[in-house]
Amino acid sequence: MNTKNNRLAALAFGLAIAAAASPSLAQYVDNNNGYPVSVARAKALRECNARAHPYIQRDWGVQEGDIYRACMAEHHQPE
């Protein structure tokens, strides 16, 4: 009985450590300004800028910004 409890405790501890460590082990890239950017954010920035690019502000008004904001929200990233 004691061995089973120890194994369950070790498993729970391992899962807690893995859950807490995952965000801190995320990969980062340098954005040439000295500020690290996560790989997921860099990917979202590229995709959302490309999606909004055809809707330039002088022709479409606020449509460009709306598309960009919606895309970033889809990727769970701040603007």
PyMOL Python script that loads the backbone (N, CA, C, O; Angstrom):
from pymol import cmd

cmd.read_pdbstr("""\
ATOM      1  N   MET A   1       0.822  -1.196   0.000  1.00  0.00           N
ATOM      2  CA  MET A   1       0.000   0.000   0.000  1.00  0.00           C
ATOM      3  C   MET A   1       0.864   1.258   0.000  1.00  0.00           C
ATOM      4  O   MET A   1       0.589   2.217  -0.721  1.00  0.00           O
ATOM      5  N   ASN A   2       1.912   1.236   0.821  1.00  0.00           N
ATOM      6  CA  ASN A   2       2.787   2.381   0.935  1.00  0.00           C
ATOM      7  C   ASN A   2       3.517   2.639  -0.385  1.00  0.00           C
ATOM      8  O   ASN A   2       3.710   3.791  -0.774  1.00  0.00           O
ATOM      9  N   THR A   3       3.924   1.562  -1.078  1.00  0.00           N
ATOM     10  CA  THR A   3       4.626   1.703  -2.353  1.00  0.00           C
ATOM     11  C   THR A   3       3.706   2.321  -3.397  1.00  0.00           C
ATOM     12  O   THR A   3       4.144   3.148  -4.197  1.00  0.00           O
ATOM     13  N   LYS A   4       2.443   1.929  -3.395  1.00  0.00           N
ATOM     14  CA  LYS A   4       1.467   2.483  -4.344  1.00  0.00           C
ATOM     15  C   LYS A   4       1.268   3.982  -4.098  1.00  0.00           C
ATOM     16  O   LYS A   4       1.203   4.758  -5.052  1.00  0.00           O
ATOM     17  N   ASN A   5       1.173   4.392  -2.845  1.00  0.00           N
ATOM     18  CA  ASN A   5       1.016   5.807  -2.515  1.00  0.00           C
ATOM     19  C   ASN A   5       2.243   6.605  -2.927  1.00  0.00           C
ATOM     20  O   ASN A   5       2.124   7.724  -3.424  1.00  0.00           O
ATOM     21  N   ASN A   6       3.429   6.022  -2.717  1.00  0.00           N
ATOM     22  CA  ASN A   6       4.662   6.707  -3.104  1.00  0.00           C
ATOM     23  C   ASN A   6       4.719   6.887  -4.616  1.00  0.00           C
ATOM     24  O   ASN A   6       5.129   7.942  -5.100  1.00  0.00           O
ATOM     25  N   ARG A   7       4.316   5.879  -5.355  1.00  0.00           N
ATOM     26  CA  ARG A   7       4.319   5.980  -6.817  1.00  0.00           C
ATOM     27  C   ARG A   7       3.332   7.038  -7.299  1.00  0.00           C
ATOM     28  O   ARG A   7       3.640   7.817  -8.201  1.00  0.00           O
ATOM     29  N   LEU A   8       2.155   7.061  -6.701  1.00  0.00           N
ATOM     30  CA  LEU A   8       1.167   8.068  -7.077  1.00  0.00           C
ATOM     31  C   LEU A   8       1.651   9.471  -6.724  1.00  0.00           C
ATOM     32  O   LEU A   8       1.435  10.414  -7.486  1.00  0.00           O
ATOM     33  N   ALA A   9       2.291   9.608  -5.595  1.00  0.00           N
ATOM     34  CA  ALA A   9       2.825  10.914  -5.195  1.00  0.00           C
ATOM     35  C   ALA A   9       3.932  11.348  -6.151  1.00  0.00           C
ATOM     36  O   ALA A   9       4.009  12.517  -6.528  1.00  0.00           O
ATOM     37  N   ALA A  10       4.788  10.407  -6.541  1.00  0.00           N
ATOM     38  CA  ALA A  10       5.865  10.736  -7.483  1.00  0.00           C
ATOM     39  C   ALA A  10       5.298  11.122  -8.837  1.00  0.00           C
ATOM     40  O   ALA A  10       5.789  12.055  -9.472  1.00  0.00           O
ATOM     41  N   LEU A  11       4.267  10.413  -9.285  1.00  0.00           N
ATOM     42  CA  LEU A  11       3.627  10.733 -10.555  1.00  0.00           C
ATOM     43  C   LEU A  11       2.991  12.121 -10.508  1.00  0.00           C
ATOM     44  O   LEU A  11       3.150  12.906 -11.442  1.00  0.00           O
ATOM     45  N   ALA A  12       2.277  12.425  -9.435  1.00  0.00           N
ATOM     46  CA  ALA A  12       1.650  13.743  -9.295  1.00  0.00           C
ATOM     47  C   ALA A  12       2.698  14.843  -9.245  1.00  0.00           C
ATOM     48  O   ALA A  12       2.511  15.901  -9.846  1.00  0.00           O
ATOM     49  N   PHE A  13       3.790  14.610  -8.543  1.00  0.00           N
ATOM     50  CA  PHE A  13       4.865  15.596  -8.471  1.00  0.00           C
ATOM     51  C   PHE A  13       5.489  15.815  -9.846  1.00  0.00           C
ATOM     52  O   PHE A  13       5.753  16.953 -10.234  1.00  0.00           O
ATOM     53  N   GLY A  14       5.724  14.744 -10.576  1.00  0.00           N
ATOM     54  CA  GLY A  14       6.292  14.847 -11.920  1.00  0.00           C
ATOM     55  C   GLY A  14       5.393  15.618 -12.870  1.00  0.00           C
ATOM     56  O   GLY A  14       5.871  16.438 -13.655  1.00  0.00           O
ATOM     57  N   LEU A  15       4.097  15.360 -12.803  1.00  0.00           N
ATOM     58  CA  LEU A  15       3.148  16.083 -13.652  1.00  0.00           C
ATOM     59  C   LEU A  15       3.099  17.565 -13.283  1.00  0.00           C
ATOM     60  O   LEU A  15       2.996  18.419 -14.164  1.00  0.00           O
ATOM     61  N   ALA A  16       3.172  17.870 -12.011  1.00  0.00           N
ATOM     62  CA  ALA A  16       3.160  19.273 -11.573  1.00  0.00           C
ATOM     63  C   ALA A  16       4.406  19.998 -12.066  1.00  0.00           C
ATOM     64  O   ALA A  16       4.322  21.138 -12.522  1.00  0.00           O
ATOM     65  N   ILE A  17       5.548  19.348 -11.977  1.00  0.00           N
ATOM     66  CA  ILE A  17       6.796  19.961 -12.458  1.00  0.00           C
ATOM     67  C   ILE A  17       6.737  20.161 -13.962  1.00  0.00           C
ATOM     68  O   ILE A  17       7.141  21.210 -14.462  1.00  0.00           O
ATOM     69  N   ALA A  18       6.239  19.167 -14.689  1.00  0.00           N
ATOM     70  CA  ALA A  18       6.149  19.284 -16.150  1.00  0.00           C
ATOM     71  C   ALA A  18       5.211  20.415 -16.560  1.00  0.00           C
ATOM     72  O   ALA A  18       5.502  21.149 -17.505  1.00  0.00           O
ATOM     73  N   ALA A  19       4.107  20.561 -15.869  1.00  0.00           N
ATOM     74  CA  ALA A  19       3.151  21.625 -16.190  1.00  0.00           C
ATOM     75  C   ALA A  19       3.728  23.003 -15.896  1.00  0.00           C
ATOM     76  O   ALA A  19       3.497  23.948 -16.650  1.00  0.00           O
ATOM     77  N   ALA A  20       4.465  23.119 -14.822  1.00  0.00           N
ATOM     78  CA  ALA A  20       5.047  24.412 -14.463  1.00  0.00           C
ATOM     79  C   ALA A  20       6.240  24.766 -15.333  1.00  0.00           C
ATOM     80  O   ALA A  20       6.485  25.944 -15.589  1.00  0.00           O
ATOM     81  N   ALA A  21       6.978  23.780 -15.786  1.00  0.00           N
ATOM     82  CA  ALA A  21       8.195  24.036 -16.552  1.00  0.00           C
ATOM     83  C   ALA A  21       7.919  24.298 -18.023  1.00  0.00           C
ATOM     84  O   ALA A  21       8.733  24.944 -18.684  1.00  0.00           O
ATOM     85  N   SER A  22       6.820  23.828 -18.552  1.00  0.00           N
ATOM     86  CA  SER A  22       6.559  23.954 -19.983  1.00  0.00           C
ATOM     87  C   SER A  22       6.627  25.386 -20.496  1.00  0.00           C
ATOM     88  O   SER A  22       7.310  25.621 -21.493  1.00  0.00           O
ATOM     89  N   PRO A  23       5.962  26.359 -19.876  1.00  0.00           N
ATOM     90  CA  PRO A  23       6.054  27.725 -20.381  1.00  0.00           C
ATOM     91  C   PRO A  23       7.472  28.296 -20.283  1.00  0.00           C
ATOM     92  O   PRO A  23       7.886  29.078 -21.139  1.00  0.00           O
ATOM     93  N   SER A  24       8.203  27.913 -19.260  1.00  0.00           N
ATOM     94  CA  SER A  24       9.536  28.474 -19.104  1.00  0.00           C
ATOM     95  C   SER A  24      10.533  27.865 -20.073  1.00  0.00           C
ATOM     96  O   SER A  24      11.613  28.423 -20.268  1.00  0.00           O
ATOM     97  N   LEU A  25      10.203  26.746 -20.682  1.00  0.00           N
ATOM     98  CA  LEU A  25      11.108  26.107 -21.620  1.00  0.00           C
ATOM     99  C   LEU A  25      10.780  26.459 -23.067  1.00  0.00           C
ATOM    100  O   LEU A  25      11.342  25.867 -23.988  1.00  0.00           O
ATOM    101  N   ALA A  26       9.886  27.406 -23.275  1.00  0.00           N
ATOM    102  CA  ALA A  26       9.502  27.807 -24.631  1.00  0.00           C
ATOM    103  C   ALA A  26      10.708  28.385 -25.358  1.00  0.00           C
ATOM    104  O   ALA A  26      11.562  29.032 -24.752  1.00  0.00           O
ATOM    105  N   GLN A  27      10.768  28.146 -26.660  1.00  0.00           N
ATOM    106  CA  GLN A  27      11.877  28.658 -27.450  1.00  0.00           C
ATOM    107  C   GLN A  27      11.615  30.114 -27.818  1.00  0.00           C
ATOM    108  O   GLN A  27      10.474  30.521 -28.038  1.00  0.00           O
ATOM    109  N   TYR A  28      12.679  30.879 -27.880  1.00  0.00           N
ATOM    110  CA  TYR A  28      12.577  32.289 -28.216  1.00  0.00           C
ATOM    111  C   TYR A  28      13.505  32.608 -29.371  1.00  0.00           C
ATOM    112  O   TYR A  28      14.537  31.964 -29.557  1.00  0.00           O
ATOM    113  N   VAL A  29      13.121  33.611 -30.142  1.00  0.00           N
ATOM    114  CA  VAL A  29      13.962  34.109 -31.222  1.00  0.00           C
ATOM    115  C   VAL A  29      14.234  35.582 -30.968  1.00  0.00           C
ATOM    116  O   VAL A  29      13.451  36.255 -30.299  1.00  0.00           O
ATOM    117  N   ASP A  30      15.342  36.082 -31.501  1.00  0.00           N
ATOM    118  CA  ASP A  30      15.697  37.489 -31.348  1.00  0.00           C
ATOM    119  C   ASP A  30      15.049  38.259 -32.493  1.00  0.00           C
ATOM    120  O   ASP A  30      15.161  37.854 -33.650  1.00  0.00           O
ATOM    121  N   ASN A  31      14.380  39.352 -32.190  1.00  0.00           N
ATOM    122  CA  ASN A  31      13.711  40.131 -33.234  1.00  0.00           C
ATOM    123  C   ASN A  31      14.573  41.275 -33.744  1.00  0.00           C
ATOM    124  O   ASN A  31      14.050  42.242 -34.298  1.00  0.00           O
ATOM    125  N   ASN A  32      15.890  41.180 -33.568  1.00  0.00           N
ATOM    126  CA  ASN A  32      16.864  42.174 -34.021  1.00  0.00           C
ATOM    127  C   ASN A  32      16.789  43.493 -33.257  1.00  0.00           C
ATOM    128  O   ASN A  32      17.493  44.440 -33.609  1.00  0.00           O
ATOM    129  N   ASN A  33      15.972  43.577 -32.245  1.00  0.00           N
ATOM    130  CA  ASN A  33      15.911  44.764 -31.400  1.00  0.00           C
ATOM    131  C   ASN A  33      16.411  44.458 -29.998  1.00  0.00           C
ATOM    132  O   ASN A  33      16.343  45.305 -29.108  1.00  0.00           O
ATOM    133  N   GLY A  34      16.909  43.254 -29.808  1.00  0.00           N
ATOM    134  CA  GLY A  34      17.392  42.858 -28.498  1.00  0.00           C
ATOM    135  C   GLY A  34      16.327  42.304 -27.579  1.00  0.00           C
ATOM    136  O   GLY A  34      16.624  41.943 -26.441  1.00  0.00           O
ATOM    137  N   TYR A  35      15.089  42.228 -28.049  1.00  0.00           N
ATOM    138  CA  TYR A  35      14.004  41.696 -27.240  1.00  0.00           C
ATOM    139  C   TYR A  35      13.640  40.310 -27.748  1.00  0.00           C
ATOM    140  O   TYR A  35      13.337  40.149 -28.931  1.00  0.00           O
ATOM    141  N   PRO A  36      13.664  39.306 -26.876  1.00  0.00           N
ATOM    142  CA  PRO A  36      13.298  37.964 -27.327  1.00  0.00           C
ATOM    143  C   PRO A  36      11.799  37.851 -27.578  1.00  0.00           C
ATOM    144  O   PRO A  36      10.991  38.423 -26.846  1.00  0.00           O
ATOM    145  N   VAL A  37      11.443  37.114 -28.613  1.00  0.00           N
ATOM    146  CA  VAL A  37      10.048  36.880 -28.978  1.00  0.00           C
ATOM    147  C   VAL A  37       9.863  35.373 -29.082  1.00  0.00           C
ATOM    148  O   VAL A  37      10.696  34.689 -29.677  1.00  0.00           O
ATOM    149  N   SER A  38       8.782  34.844 -28.512  1.00  0.00           N
ATOM    150  CA  SER A  38       8.553  33.406 -28.590  1.00  0.00           C
ATOM    151  C   SER A  38       8.328  32.999 -30.046  1.00  0.00           C
ATOM    152  O   SER A  38       7.891  33.800 -30.872  1.00  0.00           O
ATOM    153  N   VAL A  39       8.630  31.760 -30.332  1.00  0.00           N
ATOM    154  CA  VAL A  39       8.458  31.239 -31.686  1.00  0.00           C
ATOM    155  C   VAL A  39       6.987  31.328 -32.098  1.00  0.00           C
ATOM    156  O   VAL A  39       6.683  31.670 -33.241  1.00  0.00           O
ATOM    157  N   ALA A  40       6.081  31.024 -31.178  1.00  0.00           N
ATOM    158  CA  ALA A  40       4.650  31.082 -31.492  1.00  0.00           C
ATOM    159  C   ALA A  40       4.228  32.515 -31.828  1.00  0.00           C
ATOM    160  O   ALA A  40       3.448  32.731 -32.756  1.00  0.00           O
ATOM    161  N   ARG A  41       4.743  33.492 -31.075  1.00  0.00           N
ATOM    162  CA  ARG A  41       4.391  34.891 -31.351  1.00  0.00           C
ATOM    163  C   ARG A  41       4.981  35.345 -32.679  1.00  0.00           C
ATOM    164  O   ARG A  41       4.317  36.048 -33.440  1.00  0.00           O
ATOM    165  N   ALA A  42       6.210  34.955 -32.966  1.00  0.00           N
ATOM    166  CA  ALA A  42       6.834  35.330 -34.236  1.00  0.00           C
ATOM    167  C   ALA A  42       6.031  34.771 -35.407  1.00  0.00           C
ATOM    168  O   ALA A  42       5.825  35.456 -36.409  1.00  0.00           O
ATOM    169  N   LYS A  43       5.583  33.536 -35.276  1.00  0.00           N
ATOM    170  CA  LYS A  43       4.767  32.920 -36.333  1.00  0.00           C
ATOM    171  C   LYS A  43       3.441  33.662 -36.496  1.00  0.00           C
ATOM    172  O   LYS A  43       3.003  33.920 -37.617  1.00  0.00           O
ATOM    173  N   ALA A  44       2.803  34.004 -35.371  1.00  0.00           N
ATOM    174  CA  ALA A  44       1.532  34.728 -35.421  1.00  0.00           C
ATOM    175  C   ALA A  44       1.709  36.112 -36.040  1.00  0.00           C
ATOM    176  O   ALA A  44       0.873  36.546 -36.833  1.00  0.00           O
ATOM    177  N   LEU A  45       2.789  36.808 -35.687  1.00  0.00           N
ATOM    178  CA  LEU A  45       3.041  38.133 -36.251  1.00  0.00           C
ATOM    179  C   LEU A  45       3.198  38.068 -37.768  1.00  0.00           C
ATOM    180  O   LEU A  45       2.636  38.891 -38.491  1.00  0.00           O
ATOM    181  N   ARG A  46       3.965  37.087 -38.245  1.00  0.00           N
ATOM    182  CA  ARG A  46       4.152  36.950 -39.698  1.00  0.00           C
ATOM    183  C   ARG A  46       2.835  36.650 -40.398  1.00  0.00           C
ATOM    184  O   ARG A  46       2.501  37.269 -41.408  1.00  0.00           O
ATOM    185  N   GLU A  47       2.084  35.686 -39.846  1.00  0.00           N
ATOM    186  CA  GLU A  47       0.828  35.290 -40.475  1.00  0.00           C
ATOM    187  C   GLU A  47      -0.194  36.421 -40.467  1.00  0.00           C
ATOM    188  O   GLU A  47      -0.855  36.663 -41.477  1.00  0.00           O
ATOM    189  N   CYS A  48      -0.330  37.107 -39.354  1.00  0.00           N
ATOM    190  CA  CYS A  48      -1.348  38.155 -39.242  1.00  0.00           C
ATOM    191  C   CYS A  48      -0.989  39.383 -40.073  1.00  0.00           C
ATOM    192  O   CYS A  48      -1.873  40.019 -40.647  1.00  0.00           O
ATOM    193  N   ASN A  49       0.284  39.720 -40.144  1.00  0.00           N
ATOM    194  CA  ASN A  49       0.686  40.824 -41.010  1.00  0.00           C
ATOM    195  C   ASN A  49       0.426  40.493 -42.471  1.00  0.00           C
ATOM    196  O   ASN A  49      -0.005  41.357 -43.236  1.00  0.00           O
ATOM    197  N   ALA A  50       0.681  39.255 -42.865  1.00  0.00           N
ATOM    198  CA  ALA A  50       0.418  38.848 -44.245  1.00  0.00           C
ATOM    199  C   ALA A  50      -1.082  38.844 -44.541  1.00  0.00           C
ATOM    200  O   ALA A  50      -1.502  39.205 -45.641  1.00  0.00           O
ATOM    201  N   ARG A  51      -1.881  38.438 -43.564  1.00  0.00           N
ATOM    202  CA  ARG A  51      -3.332  38.405 -43.760  1.00  0.00           C
ATOM    203  C   ARG A  51      -3.914  39.808 -43.893  1.00  0.00           C
ATOM    204  O   ARG A  51      -4.842  40.021 -44.674  1.00  0.00           O
ATOM    205  N   ALA A  52      -3.382  40.760 -43.142  1.00  0.00           N
ATOM    206  CA  ALA A  52      -3.915  42.126 -43.146  1.00  0.00           C
ATOM    207  C   ALA A  52      -3.315  42.986 -44.257  1.00  0.00           C
ATOM    208  O   ALA A  52      -3.882  44.023 -44.601  1.00  0.00           O
ATOM    209  N   HIS A  53      -2.191  42.579 -44.819  1.00  0.00           N
ATOM    210  CA  HIS A  53      -1.467  43.396 -45.799  1.00  0.00           C
ATOM    211  C   HIS A  53      -2.310  43.844 -47.002  1.00  0.00           C
ATOM    212  O   HIS A  53      -2.176  44.997 -47.412  1.00  0.00           O
ATOM    213  N   PRO A  54      -3.169  43.003 -47.587  1.00  0.00           N
ATOM    214  CA  PRO A  54      -3.942  43.465 -48.753  1.00  0.00           C
ATOM    215  C   PRO A  54      -4.917  44.598 -48.448  1.00  0.00           C
ATOM    216  O   PRO A  54      -5.355  45.289 -49.367  1.00  0.00           O
ATOM    217  N   TYR A  55      -5.259  44.799 -47.203  1.00  0.00           N
ATOM    218  CA  TYR A  55      -6.261  45.803 -46.823  1.00  0.00           C
ATOM    219  C   TYR A  55      -5.573  47.054 -46.292  1.00  0.00           C
ATOM    220  O   TYR A  55      -5.718  47.389 -45.116  1.00  0.00           O
ATOM    221  N   ILE A  56      -4.825  47.747 -47.147  1.00  0.00           N
ATOM    222  CA  ILE A  56      -4.089  48.922 -46.690  1.00  0.00           C
ATOM    223  C   ILE A  56      -5.063  50.004 -46.218  1.00  0.00           C
ATOM    224  O   ILE A  56      -6.169  50.136 -46.742  1.00  0.00           O
ATOM    225  N   GLN A  57      -4.637  50.754 -45.239  1.00  0.00           N
ATOM    226  CA  GLN A  57      -5.523  51.684 -44.542  1.00  0.00           C
ATOM    227  C   GLN A  57      -6.065  52.781 -45.443  1.00  0.00           C
ATOM    228  O   GLN A  57      -7.215  53.190 -45.279  1.00  0.00           O
ATOM    229  N   ARG A  58      -5.276  53.269 -46.388  1.00  0.00           N
ATOM    230  CA  ARG A  58      -5.761  54.385 -47.202  1.00  0.00           C
ATOM    231  C   ARG A  58      -6.942  53.985 -48.085  1.00  0.00           C
ATOM    232  O   ARG A  58      -7.745  54.834 -48.472  1.00  0.00           O
ATOM    233  N   ASP A  59      -7.049  52.681 -48.404  1.00  0.00           N
ATOM    234  CA  ASP A  59      -8.169  52.210 -49.228  1.00  0.00           C
ATOM    235  C   ASP A  59      -9.298  51.609 -48.401  1.00  0.00           C
ATOM    236  O   ASP A  59     -10.473  51.789 -48.722  1.00  0.00           O
ATOM    237  N   TRP A  60      -8.941  50.895 -47.338  1.00  0.00           N
ATOM    238  CA  TRP A  60      -9.923  50.134 -46.582  1.00  0.00           C
ATOM    239  C   TRP A  60     -10.226  50.722 -45.210  1.00  0.00           C
ATOM    240  O   TRP A  60     -11.025  50.146 -44.472  1.00  0.00           O
ATOM    241  N   GLY A  61      -9.634  51.819 -44.852  1.00  0.00           N
ATOM    242  CA  GLY A  61      -9.891  52.421 -43.535  1.00  0.00           C
ATOM    243  C   GLY A  61      -9.390  51.548 -42.412  1.00  0.00           C
ATOM    244  O   GLY A  61      -8.221  51.163 -42.405  1.00  0.00           O
ATOM    245  N   VAL A  62     -10.240  51.230 -41.470  1.00  0.00           N
ATOM    246  CA  VAL A  62      -9.829  50.477 -40.289  1.00  0.00           C
ATOM    247  C   VAL A  62      -9.848  48.964 -40.510  1.00  0.00           C
ATOM    248  O   VAL A  62      -9.534  48.203 -39.594  1.00  0.00           O
ATOM    249  N   GLN A  63     -10.208  48.528 -41.698  1.00  0.00           N
ATOM    250  CA  GLN A  63     -10.305  47.091 -41.980  1.00  0.00           C
ATOM    251  C   GLN A  63      -8.971  46.371 -41.732  1.00  0.00           C
ATOM    252  O   GLN A  63      -8.955  45.259 -41.204  1.00  0.00           O
ATOM    253  N   GLU A  64      -7.859  47.004 -42.111  1.00  0.00           N
ATOM    254  CA  GLU A  64      -6.540  46.390 -41.915  1.00  0.00           C
ATOM    255  C   GLU A  64      -6.290  46.078 -40.441  1.00  0.00           C
ATOM    256  O   GLU A  64      -5.869  44.975 -40.091  1.00  0.00           O
ATOM    257  N   GLY A  65      -6.550  47.052 -39.594  1.00  0.00           N
ATOM    258  CA  GLY A  65      -6.344  46.857 -38.160  1.00  0.00           C
ATOM    259  C   GLY A  65      -7.289  45.835 -37.567  1.00  0.00           C
ATOM    260  O   GLY A  65      -6.899  45.051 -36.702  1.00  0.00           O
ATOM    261  N   ASP A  66      -8.533  45.836 -38.029  1.00  0.00           N
ATOM    262  CA  ASP A  66      -9.508  44.868 -37.524  1.00  0.00           C
ATOM    263  C   ASP A  66      -9.102  43.442 -37.872  1.00  0.00           C
ATOM    264  O   ASP A  66      -9.208  42.541 -37.041  1.00  0.00           O
ATOM    265  N   ILE A  67      -8.642  43.242 -39.088  1.00  0.00           N
ATOM    266  CA  ILE A  67      -8.220  41.899 -39.517  1.00  0.00           C
ATOM    267  C   ILE A  67      -7.001  41.457 -38.721  1.00  0.00           C
ATOM    268  O   ILE A  67      -6.924  40.310 -38.279  1.00  0.00           O
ATOM    269  N   TYR A  68      -6.044  42.368 -38.537  1.00  0.00           N
ATOM    270  CA  TYR A  68      -4.840  42.055 -37.769  1.00  0.00           C
ATOM    271  C   TYR A  68      -5.194  41.686 -36.327  1.00  0.00           C
ATOM    272  O   TYR A  68      -4.703  40.686 -35.804  1.00  0.00           O
ATOM    273  N   ARG A  69      -6.049  42.497 -35.681  1.00  0.00           N
ATOM    274  CA  ARG A  69      -6.438  42.223 -34.292  1.00  0.00           C
ATOM    275  C   ARG A  69      -7.164  40.893 -34.166  1.00  0.00           C
ATOM    276  O   ARG A  69      -6.910  40.134 -33.231  1.00  0.00           O
ATOM    277  N   ALA A  70      -8.062  40.606 -35.097  1.00  0.00           N
ATOM    278  CA  ALA A  70      -8.806  39.349 -35.053  1.00  0.00           C
ATOM    279  C   ALA A  70      -7.863  38.160 -35.225  1.00  0.00           C
ATOM    280  O   ALA A  70      -8.008  37.142 -34.548  1.00  0.00           O
ATOM    281  N   CYS A  71      -6.912  38.292 -36.118  1.00  0.00           N
ATOM    282  CA  CYS A  71      -5.944  37.218 -36.344  1.00  0.00           C
ATOM    283  C   CYS A  71      -5.099  36.973 -35.094  1.00  0.00           C
ATOM    284  O   CYS A  71      -4.893  35.826 -34.697  1.00  0.00           O
ATOM    285  N   MET A  72      -4.614  38.037 -34.482  1.00  0.00           N
ATOM    286  CA  MET A  72      -3.807  37.880 -33.276  1.00  0.00           C
ATOM    287  C   MET A  72      -4.629  37.264 -32.142  1.00  0.00           C
ATOM    288  O   MET A  72      -4.113  36.469 -31.356  1.00  0.00           O
ATOM    289  N   ALA A  73      -5.908  37.633 -32.063  1.00  0.00           N
ATOM    290  CA  ALA A  73      -6.784  37.030 -31.053  1.00  0.00           C
ATOM    291  C   ALA A  73      -6.964  35.531 -31.310  1.00  0.00           C
ATOM    292  O   ALA A  73      -7.008  34.742 -30.367  1.00  0.00           O
ATOM    293  N   GLU A  74      -7.067  35.138 -32.579  1.00  0.00           N
ATOM    294  CA  GLU A  74      -7.173  33.719 -32.920  1.00  0.00           C
ATOM    295  C   GLU A  74      -5.948  32.936 -32.446  1.00  0.00           C
ATOM    296  O   GLU A  74      -6.049  31.767 -32.075  1.00  0.00           O
ATOM    297  N   HIS A  75      -4.803  33.594 -32.465  1.00  0.00           N
ATOM    298  CA  HIS A  75      -3.552  32.957 -32.049  1.00  0.00           C
ATOM    299  C   HIS A  75      -3.286  33.146 -30.556  1.00  0.00           C
ATOM    300  O   HIS A  75      -2.229  32.751 -30.063  1.00  0.00           O
ATOM    301  N   HIS A  76      -4.229  33.743 -29.835  1.00  0.00           N
ATOM    302  CA  HIS A  76      -4.099  33.987 -28.393  1.00  0.00           C
ATOM    303  C   HIS A  76      -2.856  34.814 -28.086  1.00  0.00           C
ATOM    304  O   HIS A  76      -2.118  34.519 -27.145  1.00  0.00           O
ATOM    305  N   GLN A  77      -2.634  35.844 -28.882  1.00  0.00           N
ATOM    306  CA  GLN A  77      -1.492  36.732 -28.704  1.00  0.00           C
ATOM    307  C   GLN A  77      -2.006  38.171 -28.541  1.00  0.00           C
ATOM    308  O   GLN A  77      -3.020  38.537 -29.136  1.00  0.00           O
ATOM    309  N   PRO A  78      -1.319  38.972 -27.748  1.00  0.00           N
ATOM    310  CA  PRO A  78      -1.700  40.384 -27.680  1.00  0.00           C
ATOM    311  C   PRO A  78      -1.333  41.076 -28.983  1.00  0.00           C
ATOM    312  O   PRO A  78      -0.477  40.603 -29.731  1.00  0.00           O
ATOM    313  N   GLU A  79      -1.983  42.190 -29.243  1.00  0.00           N
ATOM    314  CA  GLU A  79      -1.684  42.932 -30.469  1.00  0.00           C
ATOM    315  C   GLU A  79      -0.236  43.303 -30.465  1.00  0.00           C
ATOM    316  O   GLU A  79       0.241  43.937 -31.406  1.00  0.00           O
TER     317      GLU A  79
END
""", "prot")
cmd.dss("prot")
cmd.show_as("cartoon", "prot")
cmd.util.cbc("prot")
cmd.orient("prot")
